[in-house]
């Protein structure tokens, strides 16, 4: 799916990632009802600012998936819920 499609799903509270990523992105509630993107890395670290310049290329990709972060394999991967 495109990033636009995935972002709409993320806005509903679900987590998204690109195919073959071990981590995922999600939207978090901020102050004054603003949402912001958070990158959850496979190491468990989360980054909410200072996204790299490569982020624009990720947003243009069409291999986004919805993931279930409640099911993690021993390899640190998450179950795919929906993929187009």
VENLINSUL-V577110 format. One record per residue. N is the residue number from 1. RES is the residue in one letter. SS is DSSP state (A for helix, B for strand, O for the rest). BURIAL is # if it has 9 or more other ideal C-beta (glycine too) atoms within 8 Angstrom, else .. Layout:
((N,RES,SS,BURIAL) (N,RES,SS,BURIAL))
This chain:
((1,X,O,#) (2,X,O,.) (3,X,A,#) (4,X,A,.) (5,X,A,#) (6,X,A,#) (7,X,A,#) (8,X,A,.) (9,X,A,#) (10,X,A,#) (11,X,O,.) (12,X,O,.) (13,X,O,.) (14,X,O,#) (15,X,B,#) (16,X,B,#) (17,X,B,#) (18,X,B,#) (19,X,O,.) (20,X,O,.) (21,X,O,.) (22,X,O,.) (23,X,O,#) (24,X,B,#) (25,X,B,#) (26,X,B,#) (27,X,B,#) (28,X,B,#) (29,X,B,.) (30,X,O,.) (31,X,A,.) (32,X,A,.) (33,X,A,.) (34,X,O,.) (35,X,B,.) (36,X,B,.) (37,X,B,#) (38,X,B,#) (39,X,B,#) (40,X,B,#) (41,X,O,#) (42,X,O,.) (43,X,O,.) (44,X,O,.) (45,X,O,.) (46,X,B,.) (47,X,B,#) (48,X,O,.) (49,X,O,.) (50,X,O,.) (51,X,O,.) (52,X,O,.) (53,X,O,.) (54,X,O,.) (55,X,A,.) (56,X,A,.) (57,X,A,.) (58,X,A,#) (59,X,A,.) (60,X,A,.) (61,X,O,#) (62,X,O,.) (63,X,O,.) (64,X,B,#) (65,X,B,#) (66,X,B,#) (67,X,B,#) (68,X,B,#) (69,X,B,#) (70,X,B,.) (71,X,B,.) (72,X,B,.) (73,X,O,.) (74,X,O,.) (75,X,O,.) (76,X,O,.) (77,X,O,.) (78,X,B,#) (79,X,B,.) (80,X,B,#) (81,X,B,.) (82,X,B,.) (83,X,B,.) (84,X,O,.))
